[in-house]
Amino acid sequence: MLPECLRIIFLFLVEESPRNISPFNYEVPDNTRNNEIKKNKKTYANIPYIITKDLRSCTLVSRHWCEISTPILYAYPFHHFHNIQYCRYNQKEHDEAFEPYYKLIRTLMSCIPEEILKQHLPTYKFNNELKYDFCKRANPTCNYFSLIRGLYFTEELFNLSSWDHYKDDWLPSYFPKHVSGLGLPLNALIEESFVLLVMKEFVKYFCENCHDNSSILELHELLQRDIYYTAIESLSPKKLSGLKELYGEDILQYVIECPTRPRSGIIYLYKNLLPITNLTLFGNKAINSKRQANYLSHFISSQNKLQHIILSEGELSMLNNQRKVISERYYNIVLPSLAVHKEWLVKLEFRNIHFGEVLDQGTVNSLASIENIKELKLIKCNILEGDLIQWARSINKLEIFEFEALDYPTLYIPEKFLEILFQNSSQTLVKLLLNYKRNYNQDSNILRKISQYLHNLTYLYLPTLSSRELLPVFVKCQKLIYISFGLTYNTYNLKELGEYVPKFLQFIQFRDFRDMNDILPNDALKFFLQKSVENGRKSKGSLIFGLFSSSLVLTLVKKTSEYHRAPKELYGAHPLYTFPKFSTIYPKFNSSFGQVVDQPK
């Protein structure tokens, strides 16, 4: 009883969400920090929690506390690096990002039997036999692999060049620093061929010894195909039987095109996937044949209660017209299987899918029968017109909608589809993201529909628009808490906007201006702040300011015991830049960004 109580207490020391969350529990788009993060971010599975320093400290208190807290620490270790990315132009930032990851690899390496790794060391070099004076191996506290419940493979984490570069950080501690007789450091003799063999052994041991009831498998396409195949072939049915979330790139293609590999082929992997029937999230990228589409349809239909489905293709701008038409026909096979889960499916994502006019009426009817969708993402999809209007009319419980427009060969905005969606979801939609680059007054009709129908929005992310287009949104959408937008050059009328700022608004992001002079003509920001504060704001608190590349963030933080953490939670570890001469523009506001200061009366 006591260990279970202690485990529950430790769970209070983790952060619940992996996303960029503001102090008000509203997700902050990645581009408030770094646009490259959004481009490189690949994870689709839900990360249950993020480890904190407080929890790590608990492992040092006593052996008993260590035994209770360690399973929490190592349940999803790789997912905590889901935002890791290459910093090509800054070696210091690159090292700061990757060194903690390879320290984790070194800890896990200590669990692999030393004979497995020693056998791959080179035995001859420069016509000399190599001898190694190994140190005594320290036994790990436990087999950390057996605690891992989240399997996460991406090119960033399993990159051969990166592993080779950081080999000093992950090589086992019992390996010698120098080679006997030659007087050379070990890392000078180790080549990429050795690193690749060790990576394969690591992935194999990882997949064979992870927790029997692993809950998350996210397998992205890896450049090192041997590592990719090793991961697939090492996952036994026992390891996958308790899976709840599965996202795979190229898995089904591997099944069909690589039947000659040992223990591989469609029969082998199908037996591995067969026990999986209780997924809540499933994602698949690319359908390349009718056989693959049939297999995918059967797999989706065999699940009991899928709640979140992601279907995606490659970038449409990189595909020829023939490939698009073929893809459309395959989705006539796959999409009807979604209707099997119409009672439970609440999240649906389509990415880079060219629906076209090949979808038959039966497929459209299947989509229209899914009536409980609460979160919908349409990322760079095409031909959302014609018969698919019937699908838009059937969606009336939508709470979150994200739309990113296809811009190849020209910007595509399905105005009729979006208008019907807004109208049907006028009472339920609270979060809306529209992400694309506009050309002058293009799609201004859609922006008018937001102020006409969506009065219950609390979160709104808009493309670049004029202050005249933004004003009706401020006037009609009075429940807004978060808003992000870009203002077209020379159309700033911030004083007038400040008079109509929604009374509950707590987070404003100005985006896409070239320099601060764009947004500060004639003390425009001063008047905006003055009017917004004088506008009878309901929430009493303080303003936080943050200036990022091409964006300015203004945030109202309530005066509670938690406001001291707000700058870190909101802006993360990214540096905040100094607002030039801000105190001279509005003396009541401090010139240091991220600092909480009193709101002027």
C-alpha angles and dihedrals in degrees: 000000000000095000091051091050090050091049090053090050091051090052088063087063095065128082112243103214131051094198129095100272126184120220087264095059093254118130114248114215114248093241090073084072110025130339091212091063090062092049094049099036107112107166117119101166121089113254106219096213147338122243118241132205089247092062092047089053090056091066089065097053099078142329090260093053090046091054091052099043100041095072088055092049095051102037095095106008098148095049089062087070094052092121096048112130142168117270100201097177101040117053092184093057089044091055093045090054099045107032095074089051094053091046086059089050090052091052091050091046088063088067095058114092107259094231090065093059099034093058091066097056114111114262100194132038129164088000089299127118109240121226125192128205100207121201122233110280114239111220113237120241089248141338097283092190090066090060096055114107098166119069111195124174123178135155090247093058098037102040116141096213092050093049089050092050094050098038091123088063098051106030109116115266092237092062111102120249092223136030116244115247098011099062090218125132114254095237089060090061097044113096132191091263089065091045091052092051091050091048090053091049090048094050092045094050090043094054094042096048105035121115114302090230100047110174105193131046118176113172117178124185111276126205089222097069093186089063091046092052092044090057093050095046095046096056108096123201089251091061093049101042094091096043116141102173127036128175120170137178116203095348096128091042088056090053093054103037102039106053093135097066115103112271091357135107133093096298094053097049094038089059089052093051096040096085091054105100104131103066118147094184127036128173131178132182122207132359110214106170143022090248091055091048091052091050091048092049092051092048093051092047092050093062118099105219116358111186102175127036128181120190119178145164134195121284108299091218088065096050128085123231094257091056090051094054092048091051091052092056092051090055089059084068099042106038097061088062089066090068089067086073098042092125095053106025108108103152124053128174128185116185126188093342119153102208095181124165096296094087107107126224093257091059092049090049090052091054091046091054092063097092104163100066109141100166123039129177122188108183116185095329123158138214098026090165141083112038092005088072084077088061091051090053091055094056108089105139099060116144102166126033128176122184125182112182126229108241100187123128088349134348110282119204115172094210097175093049093049094045092054090046092052092046095049093046098043093118098042109033111103103156125048130173121185111181122183142096113263128213109223109296096350114146092007087143091064091052089053090052090059092061090041099053114009105070094142096062116131097171124042131173114184137182121243111301142158124268088245090059092045096050096073089051091055091047098047104031098063095156093066116132098169130030132169125184146146121236121217116244117274094007098096113134097161096158092063091043090052091059091060102038107142110260095234096045112131105163128044125176122191109199142184102027118140098223140346092268088070092064101032106059112144093354090300095158091047091057092044092055093043094051095042091053093045091050095093095264112199097211116071114209147093135297125242121198128202130175117201132171104304094345141086122204124203118186134180111212121194116238099252135126088268098059092089089068094048099095092053094045093046102043104023118202096323114118120255117222126225118260103228114242092340094149090058091053094050113003093196090068122074117237094226112091120228092027116122113229133173118281112243115251 
